[in-house]
Amino acid sequence: MKYLLVDVGSTTTKAILCEVGEETAQFIALADAPTTVEAPFEDVQIGLENALRRIGEQLSNRVDVNDTPGMSLVREFKTSDLDGLFITSSAGGGLQMLVIGLVRSMTGESAERAALGAGGVILDILAQDDHRQPFERIERIRHLKPDMILLAGGVEGGAVLDVAVLAEMLFHAAPQSRFDSMRKLPLIYAGNSDLHPFLKERAEGFELCLAENLRPSLSQENFGPVRRVIQEQFMEHVMAHAPGYAALKDRVDAPIMPTPMAVTRSLRLLADNRGENILAVDIGGATTDIFSIVRDDMHRSVSANLGMSYSALNVLKEAGVANIMRWLPSEIDELALRDWLHNKMLRPTTLPHTVSALKVEQALAREALRLAFQQHLVLAAELRGNKPIGDWRRGADTFFGNRQRFGISDVDLIIGSGGVISHAPKDVQSALMLIDAFLPAGYTELLLDRHFSLPHIGVLSQVHPEHALKLLLNQSLVPLGASIAPRGVSGSGDRITRVTVEPIKGASKSYWIPGKCVSRIPLPADGAAITVEGVWSLDFGRGFWRNLHRDTVRGTAGLFVDLRGRPLPWSRAVTESQRLSSTWYQDLSGEED
Amino acid sequence: MRLRRTLPYPGRLLVSLGEDVSPATIIAETTLQPEEPIHFTVTEAFGIPPYDIKTVLRVQEGDIISQGQVLATGIISGQGVELRSPVSGIIEQVSMLLGTVSLRLEGDPNDRDRIVDVAKDLEMIPLLAAQYIQVRVGDFVYMGQEMASDSDKEARSLAPMQGEITAINGSLITITRPFIRTQVSAFVSGRITTLIPGWGAEVESEMVPVSGLFGLGGECFGVLHILTKHPAEQADPLLVTADHKGGVLVVGALASSDLLTRCRHFGVAGVIAGGAHNKHLVDLLGEEITPGMDTKETLGLSLMLMGGMGEIPIEEHIFDLLRKSEGSMVSLTGLTQIRSGVIRPCVYLLADPSLPIRDEPSRQGNDSITIGSVVRIIREPYFGVRGRVTGFAENDMLPSGIRTLTYIVLNESGDELRIPRSNVELI
């Protein structure tokens, strides 16, 4: 079966032609073209057609491509060769949502999670306690031009009047749609159902959709119904009015999906297949998305001001200049570093020409990812207002203010995506960025979404989940390797532990691992079994002094044994931290015992 | 060129159609106050439910009302009752849910103080009344907030308006309201072609805009002075003198920290340079420059950088354009927004018909670059270098290890450089 999978991104339209058979699953051709949703083109089909033409050029001996305009190319693909066309979209800034909750840390947070999980880009979150005056909220609503508004508030049988006041403020503000100011804006209400009659009577200026309460009680969140409504409204009221989508809508074999929602579907597919906890990151120019599926709970966070270009200076502000400089050689001074980052913000598409410039970008990525993960853990927290009963540890944690649902030690698999990771010159660099940013604990597998194809796979999985899974495992995700970071403190000697690598074919090799650094051990292309010898002071996941064994480890970057300890032993002085970080990486590919 | 100049809130127009204006001409002004409006619970006064507010209300949203004007009328216990507004302003919102009217205050900046005699409210002699005062100098009080009370007599003195307590003399409390006058000026020289009643006007001007890449500060105007002979030079900070007060200076390839400090000291209105160091700007601002920003941060002057961060020569044709305007009045805005509706800093120069007007290079994009195109490199290590494209190399490897399409650029010294496609812009 042949499928054409397209992600219409905010800047690039990425098309993948793939083929899935009984035994095989492969990407036949991949092509990009600039997205044409905005002026002067204002027709998304032009960008799609350009991407398809480039695919056609790659397959010129297989598909006859003419210079015909509009949807003819898609039609041609469809009639001649294709079994399905599937599209995801984040064009024009994605599904931009305004979220309104009653209390910021309760229904506000729940509504934020619901909107993020449905693939929304949150423009702002308004709440009764958001420290803004009512007129500031009204001005903010008028200033924003969302695609959709999500209003929540009150548990079932709870607050009504306060939510109604928020609704009235919204009616008074009368926000306009982005694409068509005459069109009614979808307003999704997922709060206390006692307010339904009031809204039905008063919300005549909006396209009102009533969904089940997303926070029916303090201890419960109910995202399924509201996410379905968001998805329906996205198709009916947002995509249908976006330039060029109306024609596209009739051509696709499954509803067009917001890109982040498609990514979550891919990850869910992978998590269900492998039965493991997953963390995935997509670092872009302006934002960093983090997705996690841990113990079957899915969370997505969008760090709106952490990114590699537009947001470079915000990373500098949030992380502090010293925290970026600690990853860099001492020759790069603060004056030059700041100018580089500022210029990257002003000219976001430029590429690092020199090794120093590349190091600056990768240092920035480490800090952006670190901060984004902190924000993710805050968002993926226990419900505020909920008192866990029966679980004394969770109860105690909540009592002492720790609402974290999971930690990095719960994660079995990290997937990296985004230009700075996926297009790093060497896979080792990609792996080290993920390790330094997330500081994985125990045994953690590292994967790379080199072609940014998770959205494509996700939208295909709506109709053909088995084929999507095959593509995901065989083509989409590239194994980088694995990280082993023990609990405990290693000494600083040259021979702290020994790792034995047993390839499927050929002789096994053993490597002595030095302390206080990250050692890289190369892995054969078809994988190998590994054994890490137990040490009295280190727990590799099975207890102190016990060996760790894995049957198959694969990856282009290799196996990373990280004996630096957690947290990393930074110094207060930047120059000392720079000296330390320069000694942390040991490549053992040339050394064997 | 037409510029739309409007107020954030409605006000009154001070110009007429066809009038010639200079950058300093005030087009419109308002004394409506930007802070939170005052809310009156109208329905409570009449003892009716909130959703019946419209049955008693005599004003509607958008109405401009003056002090003492009737807001609502109704009947209480068979008696006709009027509710009058204690202040002037504009009706911003009528809430049928809360039964309230929100009124944005109008206040005269020349009449900001109100003196309240607490002794009168508490019905006692001033010397005694002073002991019952509960507020201090520096406190901010809201309308209706208790300032003094005598629980024995159940007497209270309430603030008649919101504002800051600026003095307490015996039983007299002075409340100063933070009233401001918001004005919008023409910003450029020209003629009023369209009036926007209540809000502002459109100005048609002969001036031409020249955009920069990054800026700080708001709008300013002044006489243009050029401090360097060549666009690649750096102006000596000592060249900035008291004569430049209120002027706009072109300072060459770098606006250094010393130079900006001196400009600020002498009251220079604006600075145009090729580049500046981020660290210097952050030190002068006292805070980090943030992304997606709407640069309201101010250096005490308006700054426009043509090339970016670092020492970057101003493009020669731009420098020539600036030189032709030396000694004339120019307008400069440093307002910059990087994301969501890009806004670039801009200087408005007097049009010279003899000069060819060119498009800004970066707007043309890189798709039109071909062999023979003259380009400028926009990233280290060759930032600012100009050259001619002599060829292309597919999948070329950069020193950083990244593989991409590169242009082979022959620079002015005759060296061949391999530069990624995204690191050049067409001149």
HADDOCK unambig.tbl for C-alpha pairs under 7 A between the chains (distance, minus, plus):
assign (segid A and resid 133 and name CA) (segid B and resid 36 and name CA) 6.68 0.50 0.50
assign (segid A and resid 135 and name CA) (segid B and resid 36 and name CA) 6.27 0.50 0.50
assign (segid A and resid 165 and name CA) (segid B and resid 97 and name CA) 6.85 0.50 0.50
assign (segid A and resid 310 and name CA) (segid B and resid 291 and name CA) 6.16 0.50 0.50
assign (segid A and resid 310 and name CA) (segid B and resid 292 and name CA) 6.83 0.50 0.50
assign (segid A and resid 311 and name CA) (segid B and resid 291 and name CA) 5.31 0.50 0.50
assign (segid A and resid 313 and name CA) (segid B and resid 289 and name CA) 6.82 0.50 0.50
assign (segid A and resid 313 and name CA) (segid B and resid 290 and name CA) 5.75 0.50 0.50
assign (segid A and resid 313 and name CA) (segid B and resid 291 and name CA) 5.84 0.50 0.50
assign (segid A and resid 314 and name CA) (segid B and resid 290 and name CA) 5.32 0.50 0.50
assign (segid A and resid 314 and name CA) (segid B and resid 291 and name CA) 5.74 0.50 0.50
assign (segid A and resid 317 and name CA) (segid B and resid 288 and name CA) 6.05 0.50 0.50
assign (segid A and resid 335 and name CA) (segid B and resid 277 and name CA) 6.96 0.50 0.50
assign (segid A and resid 335 and name CA) (segid B and resid 279 and name CA) 5.97 0.50 0.50
assign (segid A and resid 338 and name CA) (segid B and resid 278 and name CA) 5.83 0.50 0.50
assign (segid A and resid 338 and name CA) (segid B and resid 279 and name CA) 6.49 0.50 0.50
assign (segid A and resid 339 and name CA) (segid B and resid 277 and name CA) 6.13 0.50 0.50
assign (segid A and resid 339 and name CA) (segid B and resid 278 and name CA) 5.56 0.50 0.50
assign (segid A and resid 339 and name CA) (segid B and resid 309 and name CA) 5.18 0.50 0.50
assign (segid A and resid 339 and name CA) (segid B and resid 310 and name CA) 6.13 0.50 0.50
assign (segid A and resid 342 and name CA) (segid B and resid 278 and name CA) 6.94 0.50 0.50
assign (segid A and resid 342 and name CA) (segid B and resid 309 and name CA) 6.57 0.50 0.50
assign (segid A and resid 343 and name CA) (segid B and resid 308 and name CA) 6.06 0.50 0.50
assign (segid A and resid 343 and name CA) (segid B and resid 309 and name CA) 5.88 0.50 0.50
assign (segid A and resid 349 and name CA) (segid B and resid 422 and name CA) 6.06 0.50 0.50
assign (segid A and resid 350 and name CA) (segid B and resid 379 and name CA) 6.97 0.50 0.50
assign (segid A and resid 350 and name CA) (segid B and resid 422 and name CA) 5.02 0.50 0.50
assign (segid A and resid 350 and name CA) (segid B and resid 423 and name CA) 4.94 0.50 0.50
assign (segid A and resid 351 and name CA) (segid B and resid 422 and name CA) 6.69 0.50 0.50
assign (segid A and resid 351 and name CA) (segid B and resid 423 and name CA) 6.53 0.50 0.50
assign (segid A and resid 352 and name CA) (segid B and resid 400 and name CA) 6.70 0.50 0.50
assign (segid A and resid 353 and name CA) (segid B and resid 398 and name CA) 5.91 0.50 0.50
assign (segid A and resid 353 and name CA) (segid B and resid 399 and name CA) 6.25 0.50 0.50
assign (segid A and resid 353 and name CA) (segid B and resid 400 and name CA) 5.56 0.50 0.50
assign (segid A and resid 354 and name CA) (segid B and resid 399 and name CA) 5.28 0.50 0.50
assign (segid A and resid 354 and name CA) (segid B and resid 400 and name CA) 4.57 0.50 0.50
assign (segid A and resid 355 and name CA) (segid B and resid 399 and name CA) 6.31 0.50 0.50
assign (segid A and resid 355 and name CA) (segid B and resid 400 and name CA) 4.23 0.50 0.50
assign (segid A and resid 358 and name CA) (segid B and resid 400 and name CA) 6.14 0.50 0.50
assign (segid A and resid 425 and name CA) (segid B and resid 401 and name CA) 5.20 0.50 0.50
assign (segid A and resid 425 and name CA) (segid B and resid 402 and name CA) 5.01 0.50 0.50
